[in-house]
């Protein structure tokens, strides 16, 4: 029990020793950069390079050049003097070179496709937003046209006015026919 009742100051010192050995980090200052095992590179530049390589690998020019190189390789290693041949008949070194080329070409092509997918996704999103704006604009214009048509339905048109005037002329002619004396004004002789 005596051990459990150590003074509080001693406990703090015991706990504080571990903290004093650790360096303090300030949150208002940037940390020092860590050493990296891999070199830094610009992913955007690497992506553009991979797209250029993938575009070249997908052309007829690449196939022609590849065919020419393979034919020259085989012809040289079959017909050259034995001292100058660097790859004998089973052409193991040629197979290794083609495998190496394929092992680099496949990831570069996939990287280029992923970048193209990202661009397509962004383009698709922009197209979708543009379509939404166009639909909203079209709906707004449709509502405006409907309100204008409703408003024009209440406005007197030339044809409506003509028909109303014709109806009034007909009514006046009917009144003249029914009341001939009232329809003619009386002349006042003394007013002249």
SERO-4910 file (N, C-alpha, C, O; in steps of 0.05 Angstrom, whole numbers):
BEGIN
 pado doro    nc1    nc2    nc3   cac1   cac2   cac3    cc1    cc2    cc3    oc1    oc2    oc3
  Unk    A     16    -24      0      0      0      0     17     25      0      9     45    -11
  Unk    A     39     24     12     57     47     13     67     53    -15     71     76    -22
  Unk    A     70     33    -31     79     38    -58     57     51    -75     63     68    -92
  Unk    A     32     44    -69     10     56    -84      6     85    -77     -4    101    -93
  Unk    A     15     93    -54     11    121    -45     36    138    -50     45    152    -32
  Unk    A     47    137    -73     69    154    -79     59    183    -83     36    186    -91
  Unk    A     75    202    -78     67    230    -82     60    235   -112     72    223   -130
  Unk    A     42    252   -115     33    258   -143     55    270   -160     56    265   -184
  Unk    A     72    285   -149     94    297   -164    112    276   -176    121    279   -199
  Unk    A    117    255   -161    134    234   -172    121    219   -196    134    212   -215
  Unk    A     95    215   -193     81    202   -215     83    219   -241     87    209   -263
  Unk    A     79    245   -237     81    262   -261    108    262   -274    111    261   -298
  Unk    A    128    261   -257    155    260   -268    159    234   -283    171    234   -304
  Unk    A    149    212   -272    152    187   -286    137    186   -312    147    176   -332
  Unk    A    114    198   -313     99    199   -338    111    219   -357    111    214   -381
  Unk    A    121    241   -347    132    262   -364    158    254   -377    165    266   -398
  Unk    A    173    235   -366    198    228   -378    195    217   -406    210    224   -424
  Unk    A    174    201   -410    169    190   -436    162    212   -456    169    211   -480
  Unk    A    147    232   -447    139    253   -465    162    272   -471    163    282   -494
  Unk    A    180    276   -453    202    294   -458    221    282   -479    234    297   -493
  Unk    A    222    256   -481    240    244   -501    229    246   -529    244    245   -548
  Unk    A    203    247   -531    191    250   -558    193    278   -568    189    297   -553
  Unk    A    198    282   -594    199    309   -604    171    320   -607    151    306   -611
  Unk    A    168    346   -603    142    359   -605    138    368   -634    156    377   -647
  Unk    A    113    364   -642    105    373   -669     87    397   -667     69    397   -651
  Unk    A     92    416   -684     75    440   -684     56    436   -707     63    429   -730
  Unk    A     31    442   -702     10    438   -722      8    462   -741     -3    460   -763
  Unk    A     20    485   -733     18    509   -750     42    511   -769     44    530   -784
  Unk    A     60    491   -769     82    492   -787     83    466   -804     76    445   -793
  Unk    A     91    467   -828     92    443   -845    114    424   -835    134    432   -824
  Unk    A    109    399   -839    129    379   -831    152    378   -851    149    386   -874
  Unk    A    174    369   -841    197    366   -859    191    343   -878    180    323   -870
  Unk    A    199    346   -903    193    324   -922    208    298   -915    231    299   -906
  Unk    A    194    276   -919    207    250   -913    223    241   -937    218    249   -960
  Unk    A    242    224   -932    257    212   -953    240    192   -967    226    176   -954
  Unk    A    241    192   -993    226    173  -1009    244    153  -1022    266    159  -1030
  Unk    A    234    129  -1024    249    108  -1038    248    111  -1068    268    106  -1082
  Unk    A    225    119  -1078    221    122  -1107    226    151  -1115    220    169  -1100
  Unk    A    236    156  -1139    240    183  -1148    213    196  -1154    193    183  -1161
  Unk    A    212    223  -1152    188    238  -1159    185    239  -1190    205    240  -1204
  Unk    A    160    238  -1198    154    241  -1227    128    255  -1230    111    255  -1212
  Unk    A    124    267  -1253     99    281  -1258     80    261  -1271     84    252  -1293
  Unk    A     58    253  -1256     40    233  -1267     26    242  -1293     20    226  -1310
  Unk    A     22    268  -1295      9    278  -1320     27    275  -1344     18    267  -1365
  Unk    A     53    281  -1340     72    278  -1362     75    248  -1369     77    241  -1393
  Unk    A     76    231  -1349     79    203  -1354     54    192  -1368     56    175  -1386
  Unk    A     30    202  -1361      6    194  -1374      5    203  -1403     -4    187  -1420
  Unk    A     14    227  -1409     15    236  -1437     34    220  -1453     29    213  -1476
  Unk    A     58    213  -1441     77    196  -1455     65    168  -1461     68    157  -1482
  Unk    A     51    157  -1441     39    131  -1445     18    132  -1467     15    112  -1482
  Unk    A      3    154  -1468    -17    156  -1490     -4    158  -1517    -14    146  -1537
  Unk    A     18    172  -1519     32    174  -1544     42    147  -1553     40    139  -1576
  Unk    A     54    132  -1534     64    105  -1540     41     87  -1548     44     71  -1567
  Unk    A     19     88  -1533     -4     71  -1539    -15     78  -1567    -23     60  -1582
  Unk    A    -16    103  -1574    -25    111  -1601     -7    100  -1622    -16     90  -1643
  Unk    A     19    101  -1617     38     90  -1637     36     60  -1639     38     49  -1661
  Unk    A     32     46  -1616     29     17  -1617      4      8  -1632      3    -14  -1641
  Unk    A    -15     26  -1634    -40     19  -1648    -41     27  -1677    -62     27  -1689
  Unk    A    -18     33  -1689    -17     41  -1717     -6     20  -1735      7      1  -1725
  Unk    A    -11     22  -1760      1      4  -1779     31      8  -1782     45    -11  -1788
  Unk    A     40     32  -1777     69     38  -1779     84     21  -1759    106     11  -1765
  Unk    A     73     19  -1734     87      2  -1714     88    -27  -1723    109    -40  -1720
  Unk    A     66    -37  -1734     66    -65  -1743     86    -69  -1765    100    -90  -1766
  Unk    A     88    -50  -1784    107    -53  -1806    136    -52  -1795    152    -69  -1802
  Unk    A    142    -33  -1777    169    -31  -1766    176    -56  -1750    198    -67  -1751
  Unk    A    156    -66  -1734    161    -90  -1718    167   -114  -1737    184   -130  -1731
  Unk    A    151   -116  -1758    156   -138  -1777    183   -136  -1790    197   -156  -1793
  Unk    A    191   -112  -1798    217   -108  -1811    239   -116  -1792    258   -129  -1799
  Unk    A    237   -107  -1766    258   -114  -1746    260   -144  -1742    282   -155  -1741
  Unk    A    237   -157  -1740    237   -186  -1736    249   -201  -1760    265   -220  -1756
  Unk    A    242   -192  -1784    253   -205  -1808    283   -201  -1809    297   -220  -1815
  Unk    A    292   -176  -1804    321   -171  -1805    335   -188  -1783    357   -198  -1788
  Unk    A    323   -190  -1760    335   -205  -1738    338   -234  -1746    360   -246  -1742
  Unk    A    317   -246  -1757    318   -274  -1765    337   -279  -1788    353   -297  -1787
  Unk    A    336   -261  -1808    354   -265  -1831    383   -262  -1822    400   -277  -1831
  Unk    A    389   -242  -1806    416   -238  -1796    426   -263  -1781    449   -272  -1785
  Unk    A    410   -273  -1763    418   -295  -1746    418   -322  -1760    427   -342  -1749
  Unk    A    407   -323  -1784    408   -348  -1800    430   -347  -1821    444   -367  -1825
  Unk    A    434   -324  -1834    452   -323  -1857    479   -310  -1850    498   -313  -1867
  Unk    A    482   -297  -1828    508   -284  -1822    528   -306  -1813    521   -328  -1806
  Unk    A    554   -299  -1815    575   -318  -1805    570   -324  -1776    560   -307  -1761
  Unk    A    578   -347  -1767    573   -357  -1740    585   -338  -1719    573   -335  -1697
  Unk    A    607   -324  -1725    619   -306  -1705    602   -281  -1701    603   -270  -1679
  Unk    A    586   -273  -1721    570   -248  -1719    541   -253  -1710    527   -234  -1705
  Unk    A    533   -278  -1708    506   -284  -1699    504   -279  -1669    522   -288  -1654
  Unk    A    484   -266  -1660    480   -261  -1632    456   -276  -1620    452   -275  -1596
  Unk    A    440   -289  -1637    417   -304  -1627    414   -329  -1645    405   -326  -1668
  Unk    A    420   -352  -1635    419   -376  -1652    391   -385  -1657    372   -372  -1648
  Unk    A    387   -406  -1672    362   -414  -1684    337   -413  -1666    318   -402  -1675
  Unk    A    336   -423  -1643    310   -421  -1629    302   -392  -1623    280   -386  -1615
  Unk    A    321   -373  -1628    316   -344  -1625    305   -338  -1597    284   -325  -1595
  Unk    A    318   -347  -1577    310   -343  -1550    311   -313  -1542    294   -303  -1529
  Unk    A    332   -300  -1551    335   -272  -1545    313   -255  -1559    303   -236  -1547
  Unk    A    305   -263  -1583    283   -249  -1597    257   -253  -1581    242   -234  -1578
  Unk    A    253   -277  -1572    229   -283  -1556    229   -266  -1530    208   -255  -1522
  Unk    A    252   -264  -1518    255   -248  -1494    249   -218  -1500    235   -205  -1484
  Unk    A    259   -208  -1522    255   -180  -1529    225   -175  -1535    214   -155  -1527
  Unk    A    212   -194  -1549    184   -190  -1555    167   -192  -1529    147   -177  -1526
  Unk    A    174   -209  -1511    160   -211  -1485    164   -186  -1469    145   -176  -1457
  Unk    A    188   -175  -1469    194   -150  -1455    177   -127  -1467    166   -111  -1452
  Unk    A    177   -126  -1493    161   -105  -1507    131   -108  -1499    118    -88  -1494
  Unk    A    121   -132  -1499     93   -137  -1493     87   -131  -1463     66   -120  -1457
  Unk    A    107   -137  -1446    102   -132  -1417    101   -102  -1411     88    -93  -1392
  Unk    A    115    -86  -1427    113    -57  -1424     90    -45  -1439     78    -25  -1430
  Unk    A     83    -56  -1462     62    -45  -1478     35    -48  -1465     18    -30  -1466
  Unk    A     30    -71  -1453      3    -76  -1441     -4    -56  -1419    -25    -44  -1420
  Unk    A     14    -51  -1399      6    -32  -1379      4     -3  -1390    -12     12  -1381
  Unk    A     21      4  -1409     19     30  -1421     -7     34  -1436    -19     55  -1434
  Unk    A    -16     13  -1450    -42     15  -1463    -64     17  -1443    -83     32  -1447
  Unk    A    -63      2  -1421    -83      3  -1401    -84     31  -1388   -105     41  -1382
  Unk    A    -60     42  -1383    -59     69  -1371    -72     89  -1390    -87    106  -1381
  Unk    A    -66     87  -1416    -77    105  -1435   -108    102  -1436   -122    121  -1439
  Unk    A   -117     77  -1435   -146     72  -1435   -159     84  -1410   -181     95  -1412
  Unk    A   -146     81  -1387   -157     92  -1363   -159    122  -1364   -179    134  -1356
  Unk    A   -139    135  -1375   -140    164  -1378   -162    172  -1398   -176    192  -1393
  Unk    A   -165    156  -1419   -187    162  -1438   -214    158  -1425   -233    174  -1430
  Unk    A   -217    138  -1408   -242    133  -1394   -248    157  -1375   -271    165  -1373
  Unk    A   -227    167  -1362   -231    190  -1344   -240    215  -1361   -259    229  -1352
  Unk    A   -228    219  -1384   -236    241  -1401   -265    237  -1411   -281    256  -1411
  Unk    A   -271    213  -1418   -299    207  -1427   -319    211  -1405   -341    221  -1410
  Unk    A   -311    203  -1381   -329    207  -1358   -335    237  -1353   -357    244  -1348
  Unk    A   -314    253  -1354   -317    282  -1351   -334    293  -1373   -352    310  -1368
  Unk    A   -329    285  -1398   -344    295  -1420   -374    286  -1418   -392    302  -1423
  Unk    A   -378    261  -1409   -405    252  -1406   -420    268  -1384   -443    274  -1387
  Unk    A   -406    274  -1362   -418    289  -1341   -424    318  -1350   -446    328  -1344
  Unk    A   -406    330  -1366   -412    356  -1377   -436    356  -1396   -452    374  -1396
  Unk    A   -437    335  -1413   -459    332  -1431   -486    329  -1416   -506    340  -1424
  Unk    A   -485    313  -1395   -509    308  -1379   -518    334  -1366   -542    340  -1366
  Unk    A   -500    350  -1355   -507    376  -1344   -518    395  -1365   -538    409  -1360
  Unk    A   -506    395  -1388   -516    412  -1410   -544    403  -1418   -561    420  -1424
  Unk    A   -548    377  -1420   -575    367  -1427   -596    375  -1406   -618    383  -1412
  Unk    A   -588    374  -1380   -606    382  -1359   -613    412  -1362   -636    420  -1358
  Unk    A   -592    428  -1368   -598    457  -1371   -616    462  -1395   -634    479  -1395
  Unk    A   -611    447  -1417   -628    450  -1441   -657    442  -1435   -675    455  -1444
  Unk    A   -660    420  -1421   -687    411  -1414   -701    432  -1396   -724    439  -1400
  Unk    A   -686    443  -1377   -698    464  -1359   -705    489  -1375   -726    500  -1371
  Unk    A   -688    497  -1394   -694    520  -1411   -718    514  -1428   -735    532  -1432
  Unk    A   -720    490  -1439   -742    483  -1457   -768    484  -1441   -789    494  -1450
  Unk    A   -768    473  -1416   -792    473  -1400   -800    502  -1393   -823    508  -1393
  Unk    A   -780    518  -1387   -786    547  -1380   -799    560  -1404   -819    574  -1402
  Unk    A   -787    556  -1428   -798    569  -1452   -826    558  -1458   -843    573  -1468
  Unk    A   -831    533  -1453   -858    521  -1458   -878    534  -1439   -900    541  -1448
  Unk    A   -871    537  -1414   -889    551  -1395   -894    579  -1403   -917    589  -1402
  Unk    A   -873    593  -1412   -877    621  -1421   -895    623  -1445   -912    640  -1446
  Unk    A   -891    604  -1465   -909    604  -1488   -938    599  -1480   -956    611  -1491
  Unk    A   -942    580  -1462   -969    574  -1453   -982    598  -1440  -1005    604  -1444
  Unk    A   -966    613  -1423   -977    636  -1410   -983    658  -1431  -1003    673  -1428
  Unk    A   -966    661  -1451   -972    681  -1472   -997    674  -1488  -1013    691  -1495
  Unk    A  -1000    648  -1494  -1024    640  -1508  -1049    645  -1491  -1070    654  -1501
  Unk    A  -1047    640  -1465  -1070    645  -1448  -1076    675  -1447  -1099    684  -1448
  Unk    A  -1054    691  -1446  -1058    720  -1446  -1069    730  -1472  -1085    748  -1472
  Unk    A  -1060    718  -1494  -1071    727  -1520  -1100    718  -1524  -1114    731  -1539
  Unk    A  -1108    697  -1510  -1136    689  -1512  -1154    710  -1501  -1177    711  -1509
  Unk    A  -1145    727  -1483  -1161    748  -1471  -1159    774  -1486  -1174    792  -1481
  Unk    A  -1141    777  -1505  -1137    801  -1520  -1156    801  -1545  -1160    780  -1558
  Unk    A  -1167    824  -1550  -1185    826  -1573  -1168    826  -1599  -1150    842  -1603
  Unk    A  -1175    807  -1617  -1161    805  -1642  -1177    820  -1664  -1200    828  -1659
  Unk    A  -1165    824  -1686  -1177    838  -1708  -1202    823  -1718  -1223    836  -1723
  Unk    A  -1201    797  -1720  -1224    782  -1729  -1247    783  -1709  -1270    785  -1716
  Unk    A  -1240    783  -1683  -1261    785  -1663  -1275    812  -1664  -1299    814  -1662
  Unk    A  -1258    833  -1666  -1269    860  -1668  -1287    863  -1693  -1308    876  -1692
  Unk    A  -1278    852  -1715  -1294    854  -1740  -1321    840  -1736  -1342    850  -1745
  Unk    A  -1321    816  -1724  -1346    802  -1720  -1364    817  -1701  -1388    817  -1705
  Unk    A  -1353    830  -1680  -1369    845  -1661  -1381    869  -1675  -1405    876  -1671
  Unk    A  -1365    883  -1692  -1376    906  -1706  -1397    898  -1726  -1417    912  -1729
  Unk    A  -1394    876  -1739  -1414    866  -1758  -1440    859  -1743  -1462    864  -1753
  Unk    A  -1437    848  -1719  -1461    842  -1703  -1475    868  -1695  -1500    869  -1695
  Unk    A  -1460    889  -1688  -1472    915  -1681  -1486    927  -1705  -1508    939  -1702
  Unk    A  -1473    926  -1728  -1486    937  -1753  -1512    922  -1758  -1531    934  -1766
  Unk    A  -1512    896  -1755  -1536    880  -1760  -1559    888  -1740  -1582    891  -1748
  Unk    A  -1551    892  -1715  -1571    901  -1695  -1582    928  -1701  -1606    933  -1699
  Unk    A  -1565    946  -1710  -1574    973  -1718  -1593    971  -1742  -1613    985  -1743
  Unk    A  -1586    955  -1761  -1604    952  -1785  -1630    940  -1777  -1651    947  -1788
  Unk    A  -1630    921  -1758  -1655    909  -1749  -1672    930  -1734  -1696    931  -1737
  Unk    A  -1659    948  -1719  -1674    969  -1704  -1686    989  -1724  -1708    998  -1720
  Unk    A  -1672    995  -1746  -1683   1013  -1766  -1707   1001  -1780  -1726   1014  -1786
  Unk    A  -1704    974  -1784  -1727    961  -1797  -1751    960  -1779  -1774    963  -1789
  Unk    A  -1748    957  -1753  -1770    956  -1735  -1781    983  -1728  -1805    987  -1726
  Unk    A  -1764   1002  -1725  -1772   1030  -1718  -1762   1049  -1739  -1742   1063  -1734
  Unk    A  -1775   1051  -1762  -1765   1069  -1783  -1766   1098  -1776  -1748   1113  -1784
  Unk    A  -1786   1108  -1761  -1788   1137  -1754  -1767   1144  -1733  -1757   1167  -1734
  Unk    A  -1761   1127  -1715  -1742   1133  -1694  -1713   1133  -1705  -1695   1146  -1694
  Unk    A  -1709   1118  -1726  -1683   1115  -1736  -1674   1139  -1751  -1650   1145  -1754
  Unk    A  -1694   1155  -1763  -1687   1180  -1778  -1689   1203  -1759  -1709   1206  -1745
  Unk    A  -1668   1219  -1759  -1669   1243  -1741  -1689   1264  -1752  -1691   1267  -1776
  Unk    A  -1702   1278  -1734  -1721   1299  -1743  -1705   1324  -1749  -1686   1331  -1736
  Unk    A  -1715   1338  -1770  -1702   1363  -1777  -1715   1386  -1764  -1739   1389  -1763
  Unk    A  -1698   1403  -1753  -1708   1427  -1741  -1705   1450  -1761  -1683   1456  -1769
  Unk    A  -1727   1461  -1769  -1727   1482  -1789  -1715   1507  -1778  -1701   1522  -1792
  Unk    A  -1722   1514  -1754  -1715   1539  -1743  -1685   1540  -1734  -1675   1561  -1726
  Unk    A  -1672   1518  -1734  -1644   1518  -1724  -1624   1528  -1744  -1601   1533  -1738
  Unk    A  -1633   1531  -1768  -1613   1539  -1788  -1608   1567  -1788  -1592   1577  -1804
***
